[in-house]
Amino acid sequence: MSAGRSRVRSVGVSDTGRVRRVNEDAFLERPDIGLWVVADGMGGHSRGDVASSMVCDSLAALPAQHSGLGLLHAVRAALTDVHDALVQEARAMGGDQTMGTTVVVLLINNDHYACVWAGDSRCYVLRDGELGRLTHDHSVVQDMIDAGTLDESQAESHPLANVVTQALGAPVDLALSTVHGPLRRGDLLLLCSDGLTRMVPEEDVAHLLREDGLDAAHSLVAQAVRAGGRDNITVIVVDPSGRAPDDAYTEPSPRTGDLPDDLSWSDQTVKR
């Protein structure tokens, strides 16, 4: 992997919030291989904290890979294995038990990023002072927004706002999503559980990232707690600056889908 990765800096913070008794979120920072993770154990289900910890433990054990694409494949395989293990463990518990967790993974290799996710934990990029969401929620309300039957401003108050359509351990066929694209100097990347996005508007998230940089991990969590802290809150802010000259970057155009086996992040183009 690129030696330049050692210059990537990150700050991760997690808080139980004001309502929950147990923090079912988990996070992982592995700048040594270019990997960051936020997992949000599914509230109301059995042992969500165990499920999210299983994700981070599995990815913490990954060895360094020879390429960014190799790491991406290893991450997807590890997440699929965790999903299968959670499903099997829930079956062994009997009844309608579920052990589940959402997950979002950020990978950085040379001058490119990739995100892999299931559920409604998110990844954002702050670029030129503007906040853009890189992930697309796997949720009932997001499907309604996409279909034009629900306005985005109504999403958080909708009675199905907490219902995800994809999660590790959920009794559905797992369909991980992937998005990838180039990085630019000055980018800041944010991974978070929905305990942040349900409490702090995106314009406030952007403001704190602009003002505080890496320290925004602390200020974002603090603001979510002040706003009510109705869920666990986890934030990782990643600063990939200083890894490549300006002319190595191009205007971003995030692409979704699986990466072809014969291409690396830096030379592939994947169509939606």
C-alpha positions as CSV (number, residue, x, y, z in Angstrom):
1,M,0.0,0.0,0.0
2,S,1.1,3.6,-0.5
3,A,3.6,4.9,2.1
4,G,1.8,8.2,1.8
5,R,-1.1,6.7,3.8
6,S,0.8,7.2,7.0
7,R,0.1,11.0,6.6
8,V,-3.7,10.5,6.8
9,R,-5.0,11.7,10.1
10,S,-8.3,10.9,11.8
11,V,-10.2,11.4,15.0
12,G,-13.0,9.1,16.2
13,V,-15.5,9.8,19.0
14,S,-18.5,7.8,20.3
15,D,-21.1,8.7,22.9
16,T,-24.0,6.7,24.3
17,G,-26.2,9.8,24.2
18,R,-28.9,10.9,26.7
19,V,-31.5,8.2,26.2
20,R,-29.9,4.8,25.6
21,R,-28.3,2.8,28.4
22,V,-25.9,0.9,26.1
23,N,-23.7,2.2,23.3
24,E,-24.5,-0.2,20.4
25,D,-22.2,1.8,18.1
26,A,-18.6,0.7,17.4
27,F,-15.9,2.3,15.3
28,L,-12.4,1.5,14.0
29,E,-9.5,3.5,12.7
30,R,-6.8,1.7,10.7
31,P,-4.7,4.4,8.9
32,D,-2.0,1.7,8.6
33,I,-4.0,0.1,5.8
34,G,-6.3,3.0,4.9
35,L,-9.5,1.8,6.5
36,W,-12.1,3.5,8.8
37,V,-15.4,2.0,10.0
38,V,-18.6,3.0,11.8
39,A,-21.1,0.3,12.8
40,D,-24.4,1.0,14.4
41,G,-26.0,-2.0,16.2
42,M,-29.7,-2.2,15.4
43,G,-31.7,-0.6,18.2
44,G,-34.5,-2.7,19.7
45,H,-32.9,-6.0,18.5
46,S,-30.9,-8.5,20.5
47,R,-27.3,-7.7,21.2
48,G,-26.8,-4.9,18.7
49,D,-23.6,-4.0,20.6
50,V,-22.2,-7.4,19.9
51,A,-23.1,-7.2,16.2
52,S,-21.3,-3.8,15.7
53,S,-18.3,-5.1,17.7
54,M,-18.1,-8.2,15.5
55,V,-17.8,-5.9,12.4
56,C,-14.9,-3.9,13.9
57,D,-13.2,-7.0,15.2
58,S,-13.3,-8.7,11.8
59,L,-12.0,-5.6,10.0
60,A,-9.3,-5.0,12.6
61,A,-7.9,-8.4,11.8
62,L,-7.5,-7.8,8.1
63,P,-3.9,-7.9,6.9
64,A,-2.5,-5.2,4.5
65,Q,-3.3,-5.9,0.9
66,H,-1.2,-5.3,-2.2
67,S,-3.7,-2.9,-3.8
68,G,-6.7,-0.8,-3.0
69,L,-8.9,-3.1,-5.0
70,G,-7.6,-6.1,-3.0
71,L,-8.5,-4.3,0.2
72,L,-12.0,-3.5,-1.1
73,H,-12.6,-7.2,-2.0
74,A,-11.2,-8.2,1.4
75,V,-13.6,-5.8,3.2
76,R,-16.6,-6.9,1.3
77,A,-15.8,-10.6,2.0
78,A,-15.3,-9.9,5.7
79,L,-18.6,-8.0,5.9
80,T,-20.4,-10.9,4.2
81,D,-18.9,-13.4,6.6
82,V,-20.0,-11.3,9.6
83,H,-23.5,-11.1,8.1
84,D,-23.6,-14.9,7.7
85,A,-22.3,-15.4,11.3
86,L,-24.9,-13.0,12.7
87,V,-27.8,-14.7,10.9
88,Q,-26.6,-18.1,12.1
89,E,-26.2,-16.9,15.7
90,A,-29.7,-15.4,15.7
91,R,-31.2,-18.6,14.4
92,A,-29.4,-20.5,17.2
93,M,-31.1,-18.2,19.7
94,G,-34.5,-19.3,18.4
95,G,-37.7,-17.4,17.9
96,D,-37.6,-14.2,15.9
97,Q,-34.3,-13.0,17.3
98,T,-32.1,-10.7,15.2
99,M,-28.5,-9.6,15.7
100,G,-27.9,-6.7,13.3
101,T,-25.9,-3.7,12.5
102,T,-25.5,-1.1,9.9
103,V,-22.0,-0.3,8.7
104,V,-20.1,2.2,6.6
105,V,-16.5,1.7,5.6
106,L,-14.1,4.2,4.1
107,L,-11.0,3.1,2.2
108,I,-8.3,5.4,1.1
109,N,-5.6,4.3,-1.4
110,N,-3.3,6.8,-3.1
111,D,-5.5,9.6,-4.4
112,H,-8.8,7.8,-4.3
113,Y,-11.4,6.8,-1.8
114,A,-14.0,4.0,-1.8
115,C,-17.0,3.6,0.6
116,V,-18.8,0.3,1.3
117,W,-22.0,0.3,3.3
118,A,-25.2,-1.3,4.4
119,G,-28.0,0.6,6.1
120,D,-28.2,4.3,7.0
121,S,-24.8,5.1,8.6
122,R,-23.2,7.6,6.3
123,C,-20.1,9.0,4.7
124,Y,-19.7,12.6,3.7
125,V,-17.0,14.7,2.1
126,L,-16.4,18.4,2.8
127,R,-14.9,19.8,-0.4
128,D,-14.2,23.5,-1.1
129,G,-16.4,24.3,1.9
130,E,-19.4,22.4,0.6
131,L,-20.7,19.2,2.2
132,G,-21.6,16.3,-0.1
133,R,-23.1,12.9,0.9
134,L,-21.2,10.0,-0.7
135,T,-23.5,7.2,0.5
136,H,-27.2,6.6,-0.1
137,D,-29.3,5.3,2.7
138,H,-30.7,1.8,2.6
139,S,-34.0,2.7,4.3
140,V,-37.7,2.8,3.8
141,V,-37.9,6.6,3.9
142,Q,-35.1,6.9,1.4
143,D,-36.9,4.6,-1.0
144,M,-40.0,6.8,-0.6
145,I,-37.9,10.0,-1.2
146,D,-36.4,8.3,-4.3
147,A,-39.9,7.4,-5.5
148,G,-41.1,11.0,-5.0
149,T,-43.7,10.0,-2.5
150,L,-42.0,11.7,0.5
151,D,-40.3,15.0,0.8
152,E,-36.8,14.8,2.4
153,S,-37.8,17.4,4.9
154,Q,-40.4,15.0,6.3
155,A,-38.1,12.0,6.5
156,E,-36.9,12.4,10.1
157,S,-40.5,12.7,11.5
158,H,-41.9,9.8,9.5
159,P,-43.0,6.8,11.6
160,L,-40.8,4.5,9.5
161,A,-37.7,6.7,9.8
162,N,-35.9,4.0,11.8
163,V,-36.5,1.1,9.4
164,V,-33.5,0.1,7.2
165,T,-33.7,-2.2,4.2
166,Q,-30.2,-3.5,4.4
167,A,-28.0,-4.4,7.5
168,L,-25.6,-7.0,8.4
169,G,-27.5,-9.8,10.2
170,A,-30.9,-8.7,8.8
171,P,-33.0,-11.6,7.5
172,V,-32.6,-10.5,3.9
173,D,-30.1,-11.1,1.1
174,L,-27.2,-8.8,1.8
175,A,-26.5,-6.3,-0.9
176,L,-23.6,-4.1,0.0
177,S,-23.3,-0.8,-1.9
178,T,-20.0,0.7,-3.1
179,V,-19.1,4.2,-4.2
180,H,-15.7,5.5,-5.2
181,G,-13.9,8.5,-6.7
182,P,-10.9,10.8,-6.6
183,L,-9.7,12.9,-3.7
184,R,-8.7,16.5,-3.8
185,R,-6.3,18.4,-1.6
186,G,-8.2,19.9,1.3
187,D,-10.9,17.2,1.5
188,L,-12.3,16.2,4.8
189,L,-14.3,12.9,5.1
190,L,-16.9,12.2,7.7
191,L,-18.3,8.8,8.8
192,C,-21.2,8.8,11.2
193,S,-24.0,6.8,12.6
194,D,-27.6,8.1,12.4
195,G,-27.3,9.4,15.9
196,L,-25.6,12.4,14.5
197,T,-27.6,13.0,11.3
198,R,-31.0,12.7,13.2
199,M,-29.8,15.4,15.7
200,V,-27.6,17.8,13.7
201,P,-28.7,19.4,10.4
202,E,-26.3,19.0,7.5
203,E,-25.7,22.7,7.3
204,D,-24.5,22.6,10.9
205,V,-22.3,19.6,10.2
206,A,-20.7,21.5,7.3
207,H,-20.1,24.6,9.5
208,L,-18.4,22.6,12.3
209,L,-16.2,20.7,9.8
210,R,-15.2,24.0,8.2
211,E,-14.5,25.6,11.6
212,D,-12.9,22.8,13.5
213,G,-11.4,20.4,11.0
214,L,-10.4,17.1,12.7
215,D,-11.6,18.5,16.1
216,A,-15.1,18.5,14.6
217,A,-15.4,14.9,15.7
218,H,-15.7,16.1,19.2
219,S,-17.8,19.2,18.5
220,L,-20.3,17.3,16.3
221,V,-20.9,14.6,19.0
222,A,-21.3,17.4,21.6
223,Q,-23.9,19.2,19.5
224,A,-25.8,16.0,18.9
225,V,-25.9,15.4,22.7
226,R,-27.0,18.9,23.3
227,A,-29.8,18.5,20.7
228,G,-31.2,15.6,22.7
229,G,-28.9,12.7,22.1
230,R,-31.8,10.3,21.4
231,D,-29.5,7.7,20.0
232,N,-25.9,6.6,20.3
233,I,-23.6,9.0,18.3
234,T,-20.4,8.0,16.6
235,V,-18.3,10.2,14.3
236,I,-14.9,9.8,12.6
237,V,-13.4,12.7,10.7
238,V,-10.6,11.8,8.3
239,D,-8.1,14.2,6.8
240,P,-6.2,12.7,3.8
241,S,-4.3,15.9,3.1
242,G,-0.7,16.0,2.0
243,R,-0.6,12.7,0.2
244,A,-0.2,13.9,-3.3
245,P,0.5,17.0,-5.4
246,D,-2.5,19.1,-6.4
247,D,-2.2,18.1,-10.1
248,A,-2.8,14.4,-9.0
249,Y,-6.4,15.3,-8.3
250,T,-9.3,15.7,-10.7
251,E,-12.8,17.0,-10.2
252,P,-14.7,14.3,-8.4
253,S,-17.5,12.2,-9.9
254,P,-18.5,9.5,-7.5
255,R,-19.4,6.2,-9.2
256,T,-21.4,3.4,-7.7
257,G,-21.2,-0.4,-8.2
258,D,-18.7,-3.2,-8.0
259,L,-15.2,-2.7,-9.3
260,P,-13.9,-4.9,-12.1
261,D,-11.2,-7.4,-11.0
262,D,-8.6,-6.2,-13.5
263,L,-8.6,-2.5,-12.6
264,S,-7.3,-0.5,-9.6
265,W,-9.1,2.5,-8.1
266,S,-6.9,5.0,-9.9
267,D,-7.6,3.8,-13.4
268,Q,-11.1,2.4,-13.4
269,T,-14.4,4.0,-14.3
270,V,-17.5,2.2,-13.1
271,K,-20.9,3.2,-14.5
272,R,-24.0,3.3,-12.4
